Amino acid sequence: MLIIPAIDLKNGACVRLEQGDFNRETVYTSDVVAVARHWVDAGAERLHLVDLDGAREGRPAQQDLVLKIARAVPVPVEAGGGIRDEHSVAAYLDQGVQWVILGSAAVSSPGMIAGLSRKYPGRIILGIDARAGMVATDGWLKTSSVRAVDLVKQAVDWGITEVIYTDIARDGMLSGPNLTALAEIAQVGGVKVIASGGVSSLADLKRLRELEPLGVTGVIVGKALYSGNLDLKSAINLLKGEESQ
């Protein structure tokens, strides 16, 4: 299981939100490239970049900064936030981003997602942000009538091979991941699942690792790393089965 540090971008800085609330923000640093390099130096093999301004505005707002980070580190990055048309997808994938995360577009334009998945096989990730099991859109500001598990089933038909599942109620709260929801999503089958939201400790990672046989292959961690609750090197060793006894 891979641990993927998150770098959430807002107004050019690295921040964290609580439960996706733009009014509950902690700013960590404006040197986002240094943050990315720090996580790579600590052993990260992949980075998760989110354009929070873009998610709220419905179009990429921090594209230049995302691409700057992607070019500055020797590991692949995935990027999401406000990417809702083919032009935006191509702008990222053609300039250094390995995977693009699409969320809101999966609800509003499923046909486009299917087409992009065929055009860029293995490089389109479905980002499912759920509130009480229902898919949230538009930077988490709206809650749709689509069940998260049903969207995953559709995604398999579209050719999507990887899904990021975020439980909004737990994001940025250090309250532990929603293991029940993750197991339900993973049991759909046909996709790899990356867990996101709530991880606060090595104990949380141990519990998540029990879902690996179901297809939970990675975990995105943000606030726990920035607050010091979780040490990245220790977390990587744990997930590789190399923790000290």
C-alpha positions in Angstrom: 0.0 0.0 0.0 1.3 3.4 -1.0 1.2 6.5 1.2 0.7 9.7 -0.8 1.3 13.1 0.8 -1.3 15.7 -0.1 -0.5 19.3 -1.1 -3.6 21.4 -1.1 -3.2 24.7 -2.9 -5.1 27.9 -2.2 -4.0 31.4 -3.1 -0.5 30.1 -4.0 0.0 28.5 -0.6 -0.1 25.0 0.9 -3.1 24.8 3.2 -5.5 22.4 4.9 -9.2 22.7 5.3 -11.4 21.0 7.8 -14.2 19.0 6.2 -13.7 21.0 3.0 -14.8 24.2 4.6 -13.1 27.2 3.0 -13.7 29.1 6.2 -11.8 26.6 8.3 -8.4 26.9 6.8 -4.8 26.5 8.1 -2.0 27.9 6.0 1.3 26.0 6.3 3.6 27.7 3.8 3.8 29.6 0.6 6.9 27.7 -0.6 4.9 24.8 -2.1 7.8 23.5 -4.2 9.9 23.1 -1.0 7.1 21.2 0.6 6.9 18.8 -2.4 10.6 18.2 -2.3 10.5 17.6 1.5 8.0 14.8 1.1 10.0 13.2 -1.7 13.2 13.4 0.3 11.3 11.7 3.1 10.4 8.8 0.8 7.2 9.7 -1.0 6.9 7.9 -4.3 3.9 9.9 -5.5 2.2 13.3 -4.6 -1.4 14.4 -4.5 -2.0 18.0 -5.6 -5.3 19.7 -5.2 -6.2 23.1 -6.7 -8.8 24.2 -4.1 -9.5 27.5 -5.8 -10.1 25.7 -9.0 -12.5 23.2 -7.3 -14.5 26.1 -6.1 -14.4 28.1 -9.3 -15.0 25.2 -11.7 -11.8 25.8 -13.7 -8.1 25.4 -13.0 -6.8 28.4 -11.0 -3.4 27.1 -9.8 -2.4 25.3 -13.0 1.0 27.0 -13.3 1.8 26.2 -9.7 0.7 22.5 -10.1 2.9 22.2 -13.2 5.8 23.9 -11.4 5.6 21.3 -8.6 5.3 18.4 -11.1 8.4 19.5 -12.9 10.4 20.1 -9.7 10.1 16.6 -8.3 11.4 13.2 -9.6 8.2 11.3 -8.7 4.8 11.2 -10.5 2.1 13.5 -9.3 -1.7 13.4 -9.6 -3.7 16.6 -9.8 -7.3 17.6 -9.2 -9.5 20.6 -8.6 -11.6 22.4 -11.2 -10.7 20.1 -14.1 -13.9 19.7 -15.9 -13.2 19.7 -19.7 -10.8 17.9 -22.1 -8.7 21.1 -22.6 -7.8 21.2 -18.9 -7.1 17.5 -18.8 -4.7 17.7 -21.8 -3.0 20.8 -20.4 -2.0 18.8 -17.3 -1.2 15.4 -18.9 0.8 16.9 -21.7 3.0 19.0 -19.4 4.2 16.8 -16.6 1.2 15.6 -14.5 0.9 11.8 -14.6 -2.7 11.5 -13.5 -5.7 13.8 -13.6 -8.4 13.5 -11.0 -12.0 14.2 -12.2 -14.8 14.4 -9.7 -17.7 16.9 -10.4 -17.4 16.1 -14.2 -18.3 12.5 -13.5 -21.7 13.6 -12.3 -22.3 16.4 -14.8 -20.6 14.9 -17.9 -20.2 11.1 -17.6 -19.8 10.7 -21.4 -16.8 13.0 -21.4 -15.2 10.9 -18.6 -15.7 7.7 -20.5 -14.2 9.3 -23.6 -11.2 10.7 -21.7 -10.6 7.3 -20.1 -10.3 5.7 -23.5 -8.1 8.5 -24.8 -5.8 8.5 -21.8 -5.9 4.9 -20.5 -4.8 4.6 -16.9 -4.3 8.3 -16.5 -7.8 9.4 -15.4 -8.6 8.9 -11.8 -12.1 9.3 -10.5 -12.2 11.4 -7.4 -15.3 10.5 -5.2 -15.9 12.9 -2.4 -18.8 11.7 -0.3 -21.0 13.2 2.3 -23.0 10.5 4.1 -22.5 8.2 1.2 -23.6 10.7 -1.5 -21.3 12.2 -4.0 -20.4 15.9 -3.4 -19.5 18.2 -6.2 -18.3 21.8 -6.9 -15.5 21.8 -4.4 -17.7 19.9 -1.9 -20.2 22.8 -1.9 -23.0 20.8 -3.3 -24.3 17.3 -2.6 -25.7 15.3 -5.5 -28.4 12.5 -5.5 -25.8 10.0 -6.7 -24.6 7.3 -4.4 -20.8 6.9 -4.2 -20.9 3.2 -4.7 -23.1 3.5 -7.8 -20.7 6.0 -9.3 -17.9 3.5 -8.9 -19.9 0.9 -10.7 -20.4 3.3 -13.6 -16.7 4.2 -13.6 -15.7 0.6 -14.1 -17.9 0.6 -17.3 -16.1 3.8 -18.4 -12.7 2.2 -18.2 -11.6 3.9 -15.0 -9.0 1.9 -13.2 -8.4 3.9 -10.1 -10.7 5.8 -7.6 -9.9 8.1 -4.8 -12.5 8.0 -2.1 -12.7 10.8 0.4 -15.1 10.9 3.3 -15.7 14.6 3.7 -16.9 14.4 7.4 -13.5 13.0 8.3 -11.2 15.1 6.0 -8.9 17.2 8.0 -10.4 16.0 11.3 -7.8 13.4 12.3 -10.8 11.2 13.3 -9.7 8.0 11.4 -10.8 6.7 8.0 -14.2 5.5 7.2 -13.3 1.8 6.9 -16.9 0.6 6.3 -17.4 2.9 3.3 -14.0 2.1 1.9 -14.7 -1.6 2.1 -18.0 -1.1 0.3 -16.3 0.9 -2.5 -13.5 -1.6 -2.8 -15.9 -4.6 -3.1 -17.4 -3.2 -6.2 -14.3 -4.6 -7.9 -12.5 -3.7 -11.1 -10.8 -0.6 -9.7 -8.0 0.2 -7.3 -9.1 2.4 -4.4 -7.1 5.1 -2.7 -8.3 6.1 0.7 -8.5 9.7 1.7 -9.7 11.6 4.8 -9.2 11.2 8.5 -5.9 9.3 8.8 -4.2 10.5 12.0 -1.8 7.7 13.2 0.1 4.5 12.4 -2.8 2.7 14.0 -5.1 4.1 11.4 -2.7 2.9 8.7 -2.6 -0.6 10.2 -6.4 -0.8 10.0 -6.4 0.5 6.4 -3.8 -2.1 5.5 -6.3 -4.8 6.3 -8.4 -3.6 3.3 -5.5 -4.1 0.9 -6.7 -7.5 -0.2 -10.0 -5.9 -1.2 -8.2 -3.5 -3.5 -7.3 -0.5 -1.3 -3.9 0.1 -2.7 -3.0 3.6 -1.4 -3.8 6.3 1.2 -3.6 10.0 0.9 -2.5 11.8 4.0 -2.5 15.5 4.6 -3.1 17.1 8.0 -1.6 14.3 10.0 1.8 14.9 8.2 1.7 18.7 8.5 0.7 18.6 12.2 3.4 16.1 13.1 0.9 13.5 14.2 2.3 11.1 11.6 5.9 10.7 10.5 6.1 9.9 6.8 9.2 7.7 7.0 7.6 5.6 9.7 4.3 5.4 7.8 6.1 4.2 4.7 8.0 1.6 6.6 4.8 0.4 8.2 3.0 0.0 4.9 6.0 -1.8 3.4 6.0 -4.2 6.4 9.3 -2.9 7.7 8.2 -1.3 10.9 10.4 -2.0 14.0 9.0 -4.7 16.2 
